Amino acid sequence: MASPIRVLFVCTGNSARSLLAEAVLRQRGGPGFEVHSAGTSPRGVNPLTVRVLEDAGIATVDLASKGLDSYLGEPFDHVITVCDDARQVCPVFPGGAPTRHWSLVDPAAVEGPEEGRLAAFRETLELIETHIAGFLVEAAAANVRSASS
């Protein structure tokens, strides 16, 4: 049995975007993926992150805000930054993992009534689901190519 594909999502606070991406890929990718997320300056899990994931039927078990330092030195197959600030400071990981960038607005930065903030989180979740759907197609194609080599 092949090892799971290791993916790390990186953002600044690890409170919303990277956690949303981690939860979505864990559910959509299944056991073929080992998924983690971290922040350059972790701020804790935003309660609206948990709410939109649960509303969408996506598991939130084991979601925790972690610092990027906890993953330094670990090999990853893919490192994906989900905010522009993290892209600038993301370190290189062992093994030369391809790094890709998804520029997503931070829903945790939206101010105002809860309904507007919740709408921002839902919009970010939808964008992440679209990115992950494309990522899964690419990963499957790459797996087919490597299996036929």
Disulfide bonds with the S-S distance in Angstrom:
none
